[in-house]
């Protein structure tokens, strides 16, 4: 399976991912949900992530998952299915999706942990299906869609028409 960074993600793919994250955020009653690749790069967010400094949060979450994986191996485990942090006001639930991405769910003190775990399991399977589809997609051929950030000839023409 290819890493997330090597996958071509079209706008419609990102829309499916965002819909999945928004549904998880709503059903788990979480403050925010972040999808992060295993190198610590933010892929997508849902919920109240505007107030968060997402760049270091994503990077530290990836480091935490890597450390948990090393601890698991030292203890003779394949991996730990999730990492949970419980603070005075905030809680974090981190889980790995298909060895490709990290799902970070930010909770407050009133969040029901069993509900969060149930919803994370459900939506992790959906995200894994999306990643498998992306991984099994043939190399991009013209007319398939637009990659995120891709500039087309029409975009260039529109830019010059505006000036």
C-alpha positions in Angstrom: 0.0 0.0 0.0 1.3 3.4 -1.0 1.7 6.2 1.5 -0.9 9.0 1.5 1.8 11.4 0.2 2.1 9.4 -3.0 -1.6 9.1 -3.7 -3.4 11.5 -6.1 -6.3 13.0 -4.2 -8.8 14.8 -6.4 -11.3 17.3 -5.2 -14.1 14.8 -5.1 -11.9 12.5 -3.0 -11.2 15.2 -0.5 -14.9 16.0 -0.4 -15.6 12.4 0.6 -12.9 12.5 3.2 -14.3 15.8 4.6 -17.8 14.4 4.7 -16.6 11.4 6.7 -14.6 13.5 9.2 -17.6 15.9 9.7 -19.9 12.9 10.3 -17.4 11.5 12.8 -17.1 14.8 14.6 -20.8 15.2 14.8 -21.6 11.6 15.9 -18.8 11.3 18.4 -19.7 14.8 19.8 -16.1 15.8 19.6 -14.6 19.3 19.4 -12.6 18.6 16.3 -11.2 15.8 14.1 -7.9 15.9 12.2 -6.7 13.5 9.6 -2.9 13.4 9.5 -0.5 11.4 7.4 2.1 9.3 9.3 4.8 11.9 8.6 2.8 14.5 10.5 1.3 16.5 7.6 -2.3 17.6 8.0 -4.6 16.2 5.4 -8.1 17.4 6.4 -10.0 18.7 9.4 -13.6 18.9 10.7 -15.1 20.8 13.6 -13.5 23.6 15.6 -10.0 23.3 14.4 -9.6 27.0 13.6 -8.6 27.7 17.2 -6.0 25.0 17.1 -2.4 25.3 16.0 -2.8 22.3 13.7 0.8 22.2 12.3 2.6 21.3 15.6 -0.5 19.3 16.8 -0.3 17.1 13.6 3.5 16.7 13.9 3.3 15.8 17.6 0.4 13.4 17.0 2.5 11.5 14.4 5.4 11.4 16.9 3.2 10.0 19.6 1.9 7.3 17.3 5.4 6.4 16.3 6.4 6.2 20.0 3.4 4.1 20.8 4.4 1.7 17.9 7.9 1.4 19.3 6.5 0.7 22.8 4.2 -2.0 21.4 7.1 -3.7 19.7 9.1 -3.6 22.9 6.3 -5.3 24.7 5.8 -8.0 22.0 2.7 -6.4 20.5 2.0 -5.8 16.8 0.7 -2.3 17.6 -1.6 -0.5 20.0 -5.0 0.2 18.4 -5.2 3.7 19.8 -3.5 6.2 22.1 -5.6 8.2 24.5 -4.5 11.3 26.5 -6.7 12.5 29.3 -6.1 16.1 30.6 -8.0 18.4 33.0 -10.1 20.0 30.2 -9.2 18.2 27.0 -8.8 14.6 25.8 -7.2 13.3 22.7 -8.0 10.0 21.0 -5.4 9.0 18.3 -5.7 6.0 16.1 -3.9 4.7 13.0 -5.9 4.1 9.8 -4.6 1.4 7.6 -0.9 2.2 8.4 -1.4 5.3 6.2 -2.9 8.0 8.3 -3.7 9.1 11.9 -7.1 10.1 13.1 -7.0 12.6 15.9 -10.2 13.2 17.8 -10.2 16.2 20.2 -12.7 15.8 23.1 -13.8 17.7 26.1 -14.5 16.4 29.6 -18.1 15.7 28.7 -17.4 13.4 25.8 -18.5 9.8 26.3 -15.4 7.7 25.6 -17.3 4.5 24.6 -19.3 6.4 22.1 -16.1 8.0 20.7 -14.4 4.6 20.4 -17.4 3.1 18.6 -17.6 6.0 16.1 -13.9 6.0 15.5 -14.0 2.3 14.6 -16.9 2.8 12.2 -15.4 5.8 10.4 -11.9 4.4 10.4 -13.2 1.6 8.2 -14.8 4.1 5.9 -11.6 6.1 5.6 -9.6 3.0 5.0 -12.0 2.1 2.1 -11.4 5.5 0.6 -7.6 5.1 0.9 -7.8 1.6 -0.6 -9.8 3.0 -3.6 -7.2 5.7 -4.0 -4.4 3.2 -3.8 -6.0 0.9 -6.4 -6.8 3.7 -8.8 -4.8 3.5 -12.0 -2.3 6.3 -12.7 -4.1 9.5 -13.5 -5.1 10.1 -17.1 -6.3 13.4 -18.5 -10.0 14.3 -17.9 -10.2 12.3 -14.6 -10.6 15.3 -12.4 -8.5 18.0 -10.9 -5.8 17.4 -8.3 -5.9 19.8 -5.3 -4.0 22.9 -6.2 -3.7 22.0 -9.9 -3.7 25.0 -12.2 -5.2 24.5 -15.6 -4.9 26.5 -18.8 -8.4 27.9 -18.1 -7.3 29.1 -14.7 -4.4 31.0 -16.3 -6.7 32.5 -19.0 -9.2 33.6 -16.3 -6.3 35.2 -14.3 -5.3 37.3 -17.3 -8.9 38.3 -18.1 -9.3 39.7 -14.6 -6.3 42.1 -14.9 
